Amino acid sequence: MQIPIAKPFIGEEEKQAVVQVLSSGQLSQGPKVAEFEKAFAAAHGAKHGVATSNGTTALMASMMAHNIGPGDEVIIPSFSFFATASCVLSVGARPVFADIHPDTFNLSPEAAEAAITPRTKAIMPVHLYGQPADMPAFEAICRRHGLVLLEDAAQAHLARIGDRYVGTWGTASFSFYPTKNMTTTEGGMVLTNDDEIARKLRMIRAQGMNTQYYHEVVGYNFRMTDMAAAVGLVQLGRLPEWTRARIANARYYNDCLTSVKTPVVADGYTHVYHQYTVRVPDGVDRDTVAKRLNERGIGVRIYYPLPIHQQPVFQQMEGYQNVTLPETEKATRQVFSLPVYPALTEEERQYVAQEINAAC
Ligand SMILES: *Cc1c(COP(=O)(O)O)cnc(C)c1O
């Protein structure tokens, strides 16, 4: 058996939607983008959606919309995809890394609060693997210290705490990269409830213009195409069912896996399992286990093998050589993720569980 880590699905409806856009003559951002923004924001209960070319430009635009720049610090986890940090660097601000909670792998509110300095401008937790970070705690911390709250929600479409979806606490960036829970091919979106931030985001993504050829701020070309938005609209319709399938696969693994630590989900939290990530016990060599599973046809992957603060680019920068984040560093040595995509068959997930139990 060959079971990949992810299996993006593009059906007939997506293909027809793209052909329709191409035939319409609308080749860049147009009515489909506007429709997709409204639908994606509504699905999360957010007031505004601003679509972008990808998740990275969504993050960059959200930094710019909050005037984050040189002299500012942004507190983020180091246990994430690199774009969580590069968007901070892209505006000339300084990423400050805080440690994670070992159960959820998400940024620890206590560690984040301890990292606040007079230069701190914002905190940006990541809803890692699709589980919301402790947003009530981050909201309280940001209110107490007068900080901007941002969300890296690239992996967390439709994740929620109680009835409240991610994307409604702070300015939140999503990604629609092919392997994410839904795709537009490449694409991103920022959600916000703040009218002024939404207005700025719309300018930043389109050359700083509100009125054509009248440039109020320095903006860029971060636009999504109508083709991508048309794919996104169809995928958004499929997302609730896909999310239920991911959760069902996760429950199956929770019940069957005996040799690894399965995900810990906080009470009342809806984890949408962009990744189903387990931890090997102390003393077990994760790389050997992952290699064995790969050889057995199971596409397990390591997210992420090297924390961001230890990446070569940060080690060459001043001030990061002595950063130590024990829980982050331990997690990078112990975790691996397994196939949890919606189309996984009963036979496949049974095979995956059996092989993992045999491998460590
Ligand atoms: C995927 C991802 C991004 C970047 O999104 P792209 O669409 O690939 O640019 C940012 N942050 C996290 C946590 C991600 O998983």
The ligand as an ORCA input file, in Angstrom:
! r2SCAN-3c Opt
* xyz 0 1
  C       0.917     27.010      5.022
  C       1.276     27.909      6.120
  C       1.611     29.265      5.901
  C       1.834     29.845      4.544
  O       0.816     29.694      3.635
  P       1.161     29.667      2.061
  O      -0.202     29.685      1.426
  O       1.900     28.410      1.785
  O       1.948     30.871      1.740
  C       1.820     30.059      7.010
  N       1.753     29.582      8.258
  C       1.476     28.296      8.509
  C       1.397     27.823      9.918
  C       1.242     27.408      7.442
  O       0.975     26.130      7.714
*
